[in-house]
Amino acid sequence: MKKTILIFFMAFLLMTTNVLGSELKIVSKGAILYDYKTGRVLYGKNENERLPMASTTKIMTLIVALENADISDTVTVSKKASKAPKVKMNLKEGEKIKLEYLLYALMLESSNDSAIAIAEHVFGSVEAFCEEMNKKAIELGALNTNFESPNGLDNGLEHYSTAYDMALISAYALENDEAMKIMRTDKIKFSSDLREYSFKNRNRLLKEYNGANGGKTGFTNKAGQCFIGMAKRDDMQLITVVLASGWGEVGKERKWIDTKILLDYGFNNYNYHIIKTAGKYESSVLNINNSRVEEIPLFYEVEEDIELPLRDDEVENLVIKKEYINEKDAPVEMLEKVGSATILLGEEVIEEMDIVTNGTAHIHDFIAKVENVLDEWLSLGTKEEPHINIRVLIEK
């Protein structure tokens, strides 16, 4: 009876995703829906709050290992690795095993002893490996992340990340074919010099969600249930991160519910739109003082098509705000910046381009100044009021 009620409740939640992001019922303390193609955040809940992230950590462990070692290497298991707490493959001290197999154990069943063995093999120690993990995080722009371990266990107080940072790290993992191959593997068998191993992928999303193509589970007493999910339909690749989804059986189920709600919301409500094609766009003129050149055309350039996933209600709310100097004394150089053109969706800045001059203007020489004085005298009383110095235009 309880199981029937739970299934009905999940189905009800998953049917209510054709709504605005603000109306989504996400229980997880930190959550994000991230568009891989454009980097746009389609939904966020405390997405920049530092939280423990448990074994989702191992996506970074996988990346650092793949980028700094040969997966065909043979790893000799240390005493420290063999003593790692559960979940573990029960490696024995002195056991020899291929690095590639340890990576599968790491991602499919979240083996903590494999994480230690990997770290020690690749950089000599867990501490040195974590330094490389943190360097990589900074390189990827994950500036609110700090790794104290390669497995995500509750060892210290300074192991944390954010939903947004973990989305950045996961987006980077998507670019690594070997990483994605490992993450998508359903089951695998392999052997060390001591025994045979058999593992199944604990990522339920791969079987339960259309288009799922990666991800990583995580849980500690401190972090609660955590999950990074990846799914692709047509040309839309989405990444979800849910942190602190809860504890116990309710929390264990909730991470899947929240993940599916977020993915359904993205796929059901967003379509890609090219909101500005590549090219140069005229943008009024700059009036020039003390020069024979009276005005110079202005323009801004879009270097490549600007594409964005948008809901139907968002399309009509895109505007371009152009703010630029309207008047300037000579000299003026070619391509001199005089303002900016900003594409806005509400308060969200989509893109900002420089408004620049399309010409030059030199200061008058002596003769030109005399001619200018005569011109001003002859036109006395008919001269127009000068333009304002700053103009702000809003275009749909």
Secondary structure, 3 states (H helix, E strand, C coil): CHHHHHHHHHHHHHCCCCCCHHHCCCCCCEEEEEECCCCCEEEEECCCCCECCHHHHHHHHHHHHHHHCCCCCEEECCHHHHCCCCCCCCCCCCCEEEHHHHHHHHHHCCCHHHHHHHHHHHHCCHHHHHHHHHHHHHHCCCCCCECCCCCCCCCCCCCEECHHHHHHHHHHHCCCHHHHHHHHCCEEEEECCCCEEEEECCCCHHHHCCCEEEEEEEEECCCEEEEEEEEEECCEEEEEEEECCCCHHHHHHHHHHHHHHHHHHHHHHCEEEEEECCEEEEEEEEEEECCCCCEEEEEEEECCCEEEEECHHHHCCEEEEEEEECEEECCECCCCEEEEEEEEECCEEEEEEEEEECCCECCCCHHHHHHHHHHHHHCCCCCCCCCCCEEEEEEC
